[in-house]
Amino acid sequence: MFPRIPLRLPLIVAMTAALCASSAIEASATCLTSPVKDRRAPTSLPFAGRATTQGAAPVDVSGTPTWLVGLWLSEFRVGTALYDQTLQQFHGDGTENMLSNGLPPTLGNVCVGVWAQVGPRTIKLRHLAWNWDANGQFLGLFQMIVTLEVDRTGTRYTGTFVADSFDLANNVIPALHVEGTAQGARITVD
């Protein structure tokens, strides 16, 4: 249904290069060639405040909109270029999971999110993932804020997104700021 040429991988490669150039991981080697000493994320996350939604209330599961809950084949575009293609699952408790085609699993292609209804058949989604380089070095946080509207049939959605990556000091990486459009088609068992 959608072409498979996501742009998120080149953006992550650019981010890796930018972070490697600006950080001193090992004085005698670059980020991409230095051995990984510890694959765990730092215990202190300076950007942890980015992962909260101020004023958001938990979703009332009894009133869950059936027009959203389920599995979707989604694409995110910047202009006409495909930024990412995903399998996206919305849950009735206000959470979301996504499997991205824009990155290989070794660079972190699994994302999570929280959503809330903000209008008729319309939601706001805060979508998060960790950023890693090719050697398993933790680089920071990826965040995408998405507004989606599901059509009256409950089989398609359209919307907009703003994506940013944050370094370990909680700074936005301006070169990786992206804005675009989103569309999705519901996946069913039939």
Phi, psi and omega per residue, in radians:
M1 nan -0.812 -3.131
F2 -1.973 2.529 3.072
P3 -1.131 2.733 -3.056
R4 -1.974 1.226 3.076
I5 -2.355 1.094 -3.095
P6 -1.126 2.556 -3.139
L7 -1.717 -0.100 -3.060
R8 -1.117 -0.632 -3.132
L9 -1.058 -0.864 3.099
P10 -1.044 -0.569 3.101
L11 -1.177 -0.704 3.107
I12 -1.166 -0.669 3.084
V13 -1.079 -0.737 3.112
A14 -1.114 -0.715 3.120
M15 -1.100 -0.752 3.130
T16 -1.027 -0.811 -3.140
A17 -1.094 -0.738 -3.139
A18 -1.138 -0.763 3.130
L19 -1.177 -0.663 3.128
C20 -1.137 -0.679 -3.133
A21 -1.191 -0.503 -3.071
S22 -1.729 -0.061 -3.107
S23 -2.119 2.748 -3.129
A24 -1.879 1.339 3.126
I25 -1.269 -0.793 3.034
E26 -2.600 2.207 -3.023
A27 -1.074 -0.525 -3.047
S28 -1.679 0.031 -3.094
A29 -2.584 2.800 3.086
T30 -1.490 2.929 3.125
C31 -0.953 -0.785 -2.993
L32 -1.311 -0.265 -3.128
T33 -1.983 -0.153 -3.111
S34 -1.359 2.529 3.129
P35 -1.212 2.599 3.116
V36 -1.446 2.154 -3.119
K37 -1.630 -0.530 -3.083
D38 -2.655 1.998 -3.086
R39 -1.439 -0.117 -3.138
R40 -1.324 2.613 3.045
A41 -1.203 2.694 3.096
P42 -1.034 2.648 3.121
T43 -1.322 -0.404 3.101
S44 -1.868 2.143 -3.128
L45 -1.942 1.727 -3.068
P46 -1.101 -0.340 -3.108
F47 -1.749 0.222 -3.053
A48 -0.994 -0.519 3.114
G49 -1.092 -0.394 3.122
R50 -1.187 -0.370 -3.038
A51 -1.538 0.091 -3.136
T52 -1.838 2.690 3.063
T53 -1.993 1.892 -3.106
Q54 -1.194 2.309 3.062
G55 1.373 0.029 -3.119
A56 -1.401 2.387 3.102
A57 -1.809 2.652 3.082
P58 -1.049 2.610 3.127
V59 -1.311 2.380 3.063
D60 -1.354 1.851 -3.057
V61 -1.035 -0.575 -3.127
S62 -1.142 -0.420 3.130
G63 -1.863 0.426 -3.090
T64 -1.042 2.257 3.120
P65 -1.301 2.023 -3.139
T66 -1.188 -0.287 -3.139
W67 -1.223 -0.203 -3.130
L68 -1.993 -0.739 -3.024
V69 -1.037 2.303 3.118
G70 2.425 -2.930 -3.076
L71 -1.819 2.386 -3.069
W72 -2.302 2.499 2.902
L73 -1.647 2.074 -2.981
S74 -2.157 2.695 3.004
E75 -2.430 2.580 3.137
F76 -2.148 2.237 -3.069
R77 -2.125 2.576 2.963
V78 -2.004 1.872 -2.966
G79 1.106 -2.206 3.101
T80 -1.682 -0.127 -3.105
A81 -1.436 2.391 3.100
L82 -1.314 2.111 3.118
Y83 -1.532 -0.748 3.126
D84 -2.800 2.633 3.033
Q85 -2.179 2.394 -3.002
T86 -2.493 2.817 2.825
L87 -1.815 2.112 -2.994
Q88 -2.177 2.303 -3.124
Q89 -2.159 2.160 3.072
F90 -1.762 2.348 -3.118
H91 -1.907 2.697 -3.109
G92 -1.173 -0.250 -3.136
D93 -1.585 0.150 3.111
G94 1.533 0.312 3.074
T95 -1.971 2.882 -3.087
E96 -2.530 2.522 3.023
N97 -2.201 2.572 -3.135
M98 -2.457 2.427 3.026
L99 -1.967 1.984 -3.005
S100 -1.599 2.444 3.028
N101 -1.605 -0.059 -3.073
G102 -1.428 -0.249 -3.126
L103 -2.425 2.620 3.001
P104 -1.281 2.743 -3.129
P105 -0.950 -0.585 -3.122
T106 -1.145 -0.341 3.114
L107 -1.786 0.056 3.054
G108 1.667 1.303 -3.112
N109 -1.753 0.207 3.088
V110 -1.890 2.256 -3.110
C111 -2.232 2.754 3.110
V112 -2.298 2.805 3.132
G113 -2.793 3.006 3.031
V114 -2.226 2.535 -3.119
W115 -2.377 2.756 3.058
A116 -2.521 2.551 3.086
Q117 -1.294 2.292 -3.124
V118 -2.112 -0.018 3.125
G119 -3.062 3.138 3.108
P120 -1.034 2.069 -3.140
R121 0.944 0.467 -3.110
T122 -2.211 2.369 3.115
I123 -2.252 2.790 2.928
K124 -2.008 2.352 -3.084
L125 -2.167 2.295 2.949
R126 -1.865 2.009 -2.984
H127 -2.015 2.262 -3.010
L128 -2.273 2.613 3.027
A129 -2.685 2.732 3.036
W130 -1.504 2.554 3.044
N131 -1.827 2.360 -3.122
W132 -2.336 2.704 2.995
D133 -1.638 3.122 -3.055
A134 -1.135 -0.324 3.134
N135 -1.688 0.120 3.136
G136 1.496 0.218 3.113
Q137 -1.396 2.211 3.126
F138 -1.207 2.241 -3.064
L139 -1.931 -0.452 -3.100
G140 2.591 -2.673 -3.015
L141 -2.061 2.444 2.985
F142 -1.862 2.339 3.109
Q143 -2.342 2.382 3.071
M144 -2.261 2.184 3.050
I145 -1.777 2.160 -2.998
V146 -2.232 2.424 2.954
T147 -2.035 2.188 -3.086
L148 -2.200 2.507 3.022
E149 -2.177 2.157 3.133
V150 -1.529 2.381 -3.133
D151 -1.193 2.977 -3.069
R152 -1.117 -0.415 3.127
T153 -1.422 -0.258 -3.115
G154 1.304 0.291 -3.089
T155 -1.963 -0.164 -3.119
R156 -2.501 2.645 2.973
Y157 -2.369 2.769 3.036
T158 -2.393 2.781 3.117
G159 3.100 -2.863 -3.134
T160 -2.313 2.780 3.095
F161 -2.524 2.727 2.999
V162 -2.278 2.166 -3.103
A163 -2.071 2.420 3.079
D164 -2.451 2.650 2.997
S165 -2.026 2.513 -3.105
F166 -2.092 2.421 3.085
D167 -1.420 -3.100 -3.079
L168 -1.199 -0.272 3.094
A169 -1.662 0.209 3.098
N170 1.266 0.397 3.116
N171 -1.670 2.384 3.021
V172 -1.161 2.433 3.061
I173 -1.663 1.749 -3.003
P174 -0.965 -0.623 -3.111
A175 -1.140 -0.298 -3.105
L176 -1.850 0.158 3.067
H177 -1.242 2.262 -3.096
V178 -2.400 2.424 3.027
E179 -2.256 2.492 -3.118
G180 -2.959 -2.810 -3.098
T181 -2.026 2.781 -3.140
A182 -2.277 2.606 2.982
Q183 -2.610 2.631 -3.124
G184 -2.562 2.715 3.076
A185 -2.249 2.301 -3.111
R186 -1.147 2.428 3.036
I187 -1.768 2.244 3.137
T188 -2.108 2.971 3.134
V189 -1.337 -0.332 -3.131
D190 -1.513 nan nan
